[in-house]
Amino acid sequence: MHNRLTEFLEWAGKEYDIVLVDTPPILAVTDAVIVARNVGTTLLVARYGVNSLKEIEVSIRHFEQNGIEIQGIILNAVENKSGNVYYAYEYK
C-alpha cells in the first residue's frame, strides 16, 4: 500500500495546487505517520472541548519521534459564547 500511496500523492501533487489528506487519529493507528512521511506539510487537528492538552502534546511527541514536524494546529468546533449573535453563524 505504501508504494500506491506515494504514487497517488505524487500524481495528485502534479494535478492539483493543494491536496488535503485526512487520516485517523494518530493515537489510534499509525496511518497518520505513514501519510505524514509522504506529504509536504503536516497539520494536527484537535476538537475543542474533546481533545485535552495532554492528548495534543502526546500526539505532537509521537509525530516528532517519527521525524515529522507539525507545521500547525487546527482547532475545530470552537463554540461562540459571545452574546452578539450578529457574528455567530453555522455552516451546514
Backbone torsions as a table, in degrees:
resi	resn	phi	psi	omega
1	MET	NA	-33.0	-176.5
2	HIS	-58.3	-44.5	179.7
3	ASN	-65.5	-40.2	178.5
4	ARG	-65.1	-39.0	177.9
5	LEU	-63.7	-46.9	179.1
6	THR	-59.6	-45.6	179.0
7	GLU	-61.7	-43.7	179.7
8	PHE	-62.8	-46.2	-178.8
9	LEU	-64.7	-36.8	175.8
10	GLU	-64.7	-44.4	178.1
11	TRP	-61.6	-49.2	-178.0
12	ALA	-61.4	-38.1	178.8
13	GLY	-63.6	-30.6	177.8
14	LYS	-80.3	-30.9	-175.7
15	GLU	-85.3	-28.3	-172.3
16	TYR	-129.2	151.6	178.1
17	ASP	-70.7	-40.3	-178.6
18	ILE	-133.1	133.1	176.6
19	VAL	-125.6	119.9	177.8
20	LEU	-104.7	133.0	179.1
21	VAL	-122.4	119.3	178.4
22	ASP	-95.9	133.2	-179.5
23	THR	-123.0	164.6	172.8
24	PRO	-64.0	163.2	179.1
25	PRO	-56.4	139.1	-177.2
26	ILE	-64.4	-28.8	-179.5
27	LEU	-76.7	-13.0	-178.7
28	ALA	-93.0	-44.7	-176.4
29	VAL	-144.6	173.2	-177.2
30	THR	-91.8	1.9	-177.5
31	ASP	-55.1	-39.6	-177.2
32	ALA	-62.4	-38.4	178.7
33	VAL	-67.6	-43.2	179.8
34	ILE	-61.0	-46.4	179.7
35	VAL	-66.6	-43.9	-177.2
36	ALA	-59.5	-29.8	178.3
37	ARG	-71.1	-13.5	-175.0
38	ASN	-116.3	12.2	-178.7
39	VAL	-124.3	166.4	-177.4
40	GLY	-83.3	-33.6	-176.6
41	THR	-135.9	135.8	178.5
42	THR	-116.9	125.1	177.7
43	LEU	-117.2	144.7	176.8
44	LEU	-102.7	130.7	178.5
45	VAL	-108.0	128.0	178.1
46	ALA	-125.9	145.0	-180.0
47	ARG	-99.0	125.2	-179.2
48	TYR	-58.6	130.4	178.1
49	GLY	79.5	-4.6	-180.0
50	VAL	-113.6	-52.0	-179.6
51	ASN	-87.3	127.3	179.4
52	SER	-81.1	162.4	176.5
53	LEU	-59.2	-37.9	178.6
54	LYS	-61.6	-43.8	178.2
55	GLU	-62.1	-40.5	179.3
56	ILE	-65.0	-45.4	178.8
57	GLU	-61.5	-43.5	179.4
58	VAL	-64.8	-39.8	178.6
59	SER	-62.5	-46.5	178.7
60	ILE	-61.2	-44.7	179.2
61	ARG	-60.5	-40.3	179.5
62	HIS	-62.4	-43.4	175.5
63	PHE	-60.6	-48.4	-177.6
64	GLU	-60.8	-38.6	178.6
65	GLN	-63.8	-21.4	178.3
66	ASN	-100.8	13.8	176.0
67	GLY	76.4	22.7	-176.9
68	ILE	-114.0	126.3	179.1
69	GLU	-94.9	130.1	176.0
70	ILE	-82.9	123.1	-179.2
71	GLN	-89.1	-14.2	179.5
72	GLY	-176.1	167.2	179.0
73	ILE	-126.9	134.7	175.1
74	ILE	-105.7	124.1	176.9
75	LEU	-105.5	111.6	-176.7
76	ASN	-107.6	169.6	178.6
77	ALA	62.2	31.5	177.1
78	VAL	-73.5	129.2	-178.4
79	GLU	-85.3	139.6	175.9
80	ASN	-89.2	109.6	-177.1
81	LYS	-103.2	9.6	179.1
82	SER	-74.6	156.0	-180.0
83	GLY	-78.5	-8.7	-176.8
84	ASN	-90.9	102.6	-178.9
85	VAL	-78.3	-6.4	-179.9
86	TYR	-59.9	-34.2	-179.1
87	TYR	-97.3	-6.7	-178.3
88	ALA	-85.1	131.5	176.4
89	TYR	-146.8	164.7	-179.8
90	GLU	-132.7	131.7	178.4
91	TYR	-89.8	128.1	178.5
92	LYS	-125.9	NA	NA
